[in-house]
């Protein structure tokens, strides 16, 4: 009779608590029965054991009196499958009791599992997998493979050829929808290079990520290597991000001439676009929010491109006044917004966003247009030029917006129509309701003129992350160093925090160590982007404001504040990107 090992290395057995099953006894049975199987200590069958003891580390030992006689049980190859039981005592094992743990009903031997897989009897769902590293738990090969899939897994050979040759004659909208549905939350769909025809709109309706092969290497070609092609049959948006934390990376949406609607619409909270392009849409290239209302707070755009769209390149507008908008607290970092029919960037009805665009040029209206009732937005940098009407425009009721160091070429191209916008240009232009620039001599006292800029400073500061009651957080270095820009009494702060340790936090979350003491008579909003926050509570937005010397952090659920609950959901690996401004007394 031949015998084979049940594993390639000794198995460590543990209790449900994670502690080694020290002193327990291991016994094998014929699958789905109570018939014991005798184990051998080697393939030759020299020593037979009805049961074996586990040492203090949870490993099987052949001699119960010697902790070091660790071995791998061998079973007869005549068995197709087996089950095993861990017993708390030798007496329980001898009695073949049912109170052991765990009681695994049926496990195939490795040689039979391999045979059945090749013969199609079992699938990857039946093959166990455990990741390397302390604390890793068992799963299946199928579960691991399905965390990231390729859209090609759902396509026929003719459909794949249609895509890779960029012919785009076959509609694959339904296939994309099927692939989305197959993924668990947190999964990824890879879109290989090619052109994907969509005759119906598709939606990223949950926490999954689409990843393409990136943009074309030529700066003169405005399409992506991975391109979703919107046909004229799609009257609404081509791609909608409606799920919380839905993300798209490294692909583009190109629209057939004559189409209507947007290329990309964001309606879910904390959604993101990274290295994404939108071209030739019949309405907006990228739209965040809708007139009917959404929950698109906490969005983040990184290095997006939006060109040759019939209306706006980027439209951030949600609901209609007097209803408060829900496309707030977003961050845009970098972008190429050009040749759009109306405005490059349109802030229609939105609050508390931070925009640091690369360029917004050659648009039919304004490069940046801030509509009435868009409040407390921060615009930092950007090259706004060669736009037909204005490079930068702010409406009469576009209150409390701040524009810092944006480049606009000529005074007639700048139109600020209220006295409540803070406008600081790096080319020293005066604008209606703006600021008076003045060089500050070393040691000079601040000006008492409220319309005179008398201070400018750049630097870094070290933040702290703590709570209003007790407990502490430790931050990963070098993320515990942030930047600031001070212009007059206005301080812009930005940076990235990552938590490396958490110690029993209680109370509301707050960020301390601000570079300048905030004014006690004003309140300022701070924009946030968060990642790896526990989802014990469904947070629809994360917002912040400066008060009592700190950046106060609040988690919201459909407008209801869950401050302390949000603190409890911050864990090791949680990340916060912040950007915003506040005011000091001097």
N, C-alpha and C positions, 0 to 999 in steps of 0.2 A: 504494500500500500504506500502511496506517495503522499507527502504532506507539504503544505505551502504556508508561508507566513501571512498573517492577516494584514500586515502593513510593512512598509520598508524600514521603519524605525520604530522603537518602542513608543507606545501611546501613553500619554499622561492623562489619567482620569480625574475628573473634578466633580465636586458637589454643585448644586444649583447656585450656591453662594459664591462659587469660584475657588473655594479652598480645595486643596488636594484631597482625594477620597482616601485618606490615610486609614489603614486597617480594614478597609472593605475587601470583599472577596469577589473575584470575577469568575463567571461561569457561562458556558456556551450551551445553546440548545439548537436542535433542528428548527428551521424556520417555521413560524406559526404553530409551534407545538411546545409541549413540556418535556420532550425527550432529550436528556442531556447528551452533549458531545464531549468526548474526552479530547483534551488538548495535548500537544506534544511540545517539548522544549526546543526541538530542532527538526529539520526536514527528514532526518533519518528515523525519527520515532523512537529514539532510545529511551526517553523518559516520558511517561504518561501522567497527566494530572487531571483529576476530576474538577478541580477548582484551583485558583491561585490567589494568593494574598497580594494586596497593593501596599507598597512601602510608604514612608512618610511623605514622599513627593508625589504619590499617586501612580507610580509605575508598577507593573506586574513583576513579581519576584518568584523564582522557582523554588526557593527555600524560605519558608516563612520565618526562619530564625536568622536569616542573613539578609539585611537590607540591600546589599550590593549585588545580589544575584538577579539583576534585571534581565528580562528576556522578552522576545516576541512570540506570542502564542502561535503555534502552527496547527492547522486543521486539515483533515483529510480532503483531498481534491474531489472526492466522490460527492461532496455536498454542493448543491447549486447555490444555496443561501443558508444563512444562519441568523440567530438572534443572540444577544447577550444580555446578562442581568448583573448588576452590582448589588451585592448583599452586605448588610452592615455587620454580619457575623458569620462564622463558619457554620454554626448550627442552622441559620436560615438557609445558607447555600445547600447544606446536606438535605434539608427538608424540601428543597425546590419550591420555596415559598413564592408568593406573588408580591411581597412588600419590598422588593429590591428597587434600585434606581440607577440609571434609567432602565426601563424595560423596552428595548428596541425590538419591534415585532419581526423585522426581516431585513437583513443586510446581506447583499451578495458578496461572495468572495471576489477579490480583484480579478482573478483570471476569468471568472464567469461574466463579470461586468464588462470586461473588454470584449469578450466574445459576443455578448448580446448587443453591445453598441454597434459593432461591425455588422451584425445581422439585422439591425433595425428593431430589436426587441425592446431596447431601452433608448432613451434620448439623453441629451445634455441635462435635462431636468432631473435625471436620476444619478448624475455623477457629482459627487461631493467636491467642494473646493474650499480651501482655507488659505487666507492671505498670510504672508510671512509677518512676523512681528508679534510682540507680546500683546495679549488681549484679543487677538483676531478670533472670530467665531466662524463656525462652519456655515457654508451656503452651498449653492450649486453652480456648476459651470454655466448653465443657462442663465441664471440670474445675473451673474457677472457680465456675460456677453451682452445681455439686453440693456445694460445701463447706457451703452453707447451703440447706436446702430447707424447704418448707412441707408440713405433713401434708396440706393440701388438694391437693397435687400427686398424691396417691394415692387421692383420693376422687371418687365420682360426684357429680353435681349434687344428687341426692336426698339423699345422705349429708351433703353440705355444708349443705343447708337444714335437715336434721334437727338438726345441731349448732348452727347460728347461731340457730335459733328456740328452742334449749334444750329441744326435744322429747325427745331422747335415746331414740329407739325403735329405732335401728339399731345393732347391735353392730359396732364398728370395731376390735376388738382385733387381728384379723389384719392390718388395714391399718397399724396402728402398728408391728407386728412387721416387716412388709415395708419400711416406711420406715426403721426402725432398720438393717436389713440393708444398705440401699442406701448408707448413709453411710460414708465413710472415717473413721478415727480422727481426732479433732479437729473433726469436723463438727457442725452445729447443725440441729435440727428446730424450726421455729416452729409453734406451735399457736395459730391465731387464736381470738378470743373465742368462747365457746360451751360446750356441754355434750357430752362425748364418752362414749358408753356403752361399757363394757367388760364383757363376759360371761366373759372369760378374763383371767388375770393377764398383764401385759406386763413385759418386762425391758429395762433399759438395760444391755446386756451388754458395752459397750466404752467407750472414751474419747470419748463424744459428749455433747452438751448439749441438753436440752429447754428451750425458752423459750416461755412463754405471754404473755398480755396483762395479767397482774397480778391483784391482788385487787380486790374490789368497793370502790368509793369510800366506801360507808357503813360505819362502824365497827359498826353494829348488825346487819349481814348477814354471816353466816358462810359464805360461799362465794366462790370466786374467779371472776373474769371468764372465765378459762380453767379449766374444771372437768372432771377425769376422774371419771366416775360409775361407781362400783363396784356391780355388782348382787349379789343374793344368790347367784347361781350361782358366784361366785368364793369358794372356800372358804379359800384362802390369801391372801397379800398381793396387793393390786391392782397396785402398781408396785414392782419390785425393782431396786435399783441394785447390779448385780453386777460391772460392769466397773471397772477401775482408772481413777480420775479421771472417772467418770460424774457428771453434774451435772443438776439440775433447778432452773429459775428461774421465778418469777412465774406459778405455776399452783397449783391445789389438787386434792386427791383427796377427793371427797365420796362417802359410802357409803350404799347403800340400807338402810333399817331392816330388821334381821333377817339381815344379812350376818355372816360369820365371818372371822376372820383380820385381819391388819393392813392399814392403808391404804398405808403406805410402809415397805419393808424395805430396809436397807442391809447388804450383805454384802461389797462390794468395798472395796479400800483407797483412801484419799484421795478419797472421794466427797463431794459437797456438795449442800446444799439452801439456796437463797436466796429469800426472800419466797415461801415455799411453805406451804400449809395442808393439814391433815388433819382430817377431820370424820366423826363417826358410825361409826367402824370397830368391827367386832364384837370386836376385841381391842385392839391398841395403835394409836394414831394414827401414831407414828413409832417403828420398832424398829431398833436398831443392834446387829447380831450375832444369833446363834441359839444355842439350847442344844446343837445338834449341832456348832457351831463354824464360824467364818468367817475372813475376813482383812480385817476392817472397820476397821483401824487408820488413824489420821490423818484421820478424818472432820471436816467443818466444817459447822455449821448457822448461818445468819445470818437473823435476823428471821423465824423460823418461827411458825406458829400451829397449835395442836393442841387441838381442843375436842370435847366430848361423845362421846368414845370410851369403849367399854364397860369397858376395863381402864385402861391408863396413857396419858397424853398423849405422853410420851417415855420409852421403855424402852431403856436402854443396858446390855446384858447378853449375854455370850458364853461359851459352854461351861459346864461344871459343875465345881465344885471337886472334886478338887484339880488338875485341868488348868488351866493358865494361860489367861486370856482373850485374845482377839484383837480386842477392840473398844476399843483404848486410844489415848491420845495425841490425842484429839479436842478440838475447840474449839466452843463454842456462844456466840454473841454475840446477845443480844436474843431475845425470844420472848413469846408470849401463850399460856399453858397453863392452860385453865380447864374446869370442869364435866366432868371425866373421872371414870369410875366408881370407880377405885381411887386411884392416885397421879398427881400431876401429872408429876413427874420421878422416875424409878425407876432408881437405880444398882444393878443387881443383881450383876453379876460383871464388874468393869471397873476399870482402873487409869489413872492419869496423865492425866486429862481436866481441862479448864478450862471452867467453865460460868459465864457472865455473863448470866443470864436476866433478862428484863424483869419478868414476873409469873407466878406459879403460884398460882392462887386457886380457891376454891370446888370443890375436888376431894373425892371421897368418902373418901379415905384421907389421905395427907400431901401437902403441896405439894412437898416434897423428901424422898425416902426413900432413905437410904444403907444398903444391905443389908450383912450380914456378908460379908467377903472382898472388898469394894470398897475399894481402897487408894489413897492418894496422889492423891486428886482435889482440885481447888481450886475452891471456889464463891465467886464475887465478886459482891456486890450482889444485887439481886432483891427483889421484893415478894411475900412468902409470907404470905397471910392468908386467913381465912374457910375454911380446910380442915377437914374434919369431925374427923379424929383428931389429927393433929399438923400444924403448919406446917412444922416441920423435925424429922427423925428420923434418928439414926445408931445402927446396931446395936452390940452388945457387941464384935463383932470387925471393925468397920468402922474399921480403923486408919489413922493418918497422913493423914487428910483435913483440909483446912483450909477454914473458912467465914469469910469476911471481909465485914463490913458488910451482911449480909443483914437485911432487915426482917421481923420476926415479932412479932405484937402482944402475946401474953400468955404468961407463964411456963409454964403447963400445956401450951401448944401446942408447947413446945420439949423434945425428948427426946434427950439425948446420953448414951449408955449405955456409954461407955468413956473412959478417961483419956488416950487417945492421939490425940484429935481436938483440933486448935487451933480454937477458936471465938471470933471477935471480932465483936460486934454493935454497930452504931452507936447502939443505944438503951440501952447499958450494962446489959444483963441478965446475971445470973449463971446459969450452967447447970452441972449435975453434970459434974465433970472439966474445967470450962472455965477461964477466966482471971479474975483479980482486977484491976479497973480502978483506975487511980490517975493523977491529973494530975501531970505532970512540970514542976516549977518550973525556969525558966531557970537553967542552971548546976548543977542538982542532979546528984548522982552516981547511976548506975543502981542500982536496988534489987537486993539480993542474994536476995530472995525469988523463987524460981522460978515462983511462981504470981501474980506481980504484973506487970501491964502498965505499963511505965515509959517507953515511947518510941513516938512516932508521927511519921511524916514522909512528905511527898509531894514529888516532884520529877522532874527529867529527867536522863538520862545519855546519853553519847555512846558508842555501841558501836564496836568494831573487828571486822572479819572477817578471820581469818588462819588459818594452819596451824601444826602442831607442828614442821615442818621448814623450809620455805622457800616463797617466792612471796608474792603479795599479792592482795587484792581491794580495789576502790574502790566505795564505796556512793553511791547517788543521794541527793542532798539534796532534801527534808528528812527522808528516811527514816532518816538516820543520827542521829536523836534519838529516844530512847525514854523511857518513863515508868517510875517505880518507886513503890511504896508500902511503907513500912517500918513494921511494927507489932511492937514489941519486937525480938526477934532474927530475926524472919521478914521477908524482903524479897520482895515480889511485883514481877516485872518483866513488861513487855508492850511490844510494838511491832512495827514492820514494817520489813524490810530489803529493798532492791532493789540488785542488783549492776550497776554501770555499766562496770566494767573488770576484767579478769582477767589476772594476770601469773604464769604458770608455777607454779601451786600444787602443792606436794608435801607429803604427810603428812595427818594427820587434821584435819578442819575444826573450828574453834572460834570462839566469840564472846567478845571481851574487853571491858574497860572497865567491868566491873560496878560499880554505885554503892557497894557496900560489900564488903569482903573476905570471901569465904565462909569458913565454918568448915572447918578441916582435918580435923575428926573426923566430919563428916556428908556424905552424898551426897543430892542432891535432883534429882528429875526435872523436865524442862521439856517442855512440849507444843509441837509444831510443826505448821504448815501450810505446804506448799511448792507452788510453781508454776514452770513453765518450767525444770524440771530435765531435763537430757539423759537419755534412756532407754537408754543403751548397756548398762546393767545393769538388770535388773528389780527395782526397789526396792519391796518390799511395805510398808515402814513407814520413817518417819524419826522418830527419837527423840533426846532430848537429856538431859544431866544435868550438874550443876555439880560440877566437880572441878578441883583444882590452880589455882584462881583464874579459871577460864573456864567458859562453857557449852560442853560438848563435844557435837559433833553426830555422829550415827551413822546411816548408811543400813543397812537390814536387808533381807535376802531370805529370807523364810520362817524368820526367827529367826537366820539366819547374818549376822554383822556384816561389812559391806563398807565400812569406814570410809574408807580412802584412795581407794577406787574412787568413793565418793560425792563426795568433794572434786573429783575430776576431772570430774564431771558437772555441777558448778556452772558456769554460763555467764553471759555478759552478758544481763541481763533476768531472771535467776533471782530469785525472791522467797521470803522467809521471813517468816511471821507467828509470833511466839513469845509464849508466856504461861506463867508458872509461878512457883514460889517456891523460895527457898533460905534457909538460915540462916546468920547471922553469929555470931561469938563474943560480941559485945556490941552 
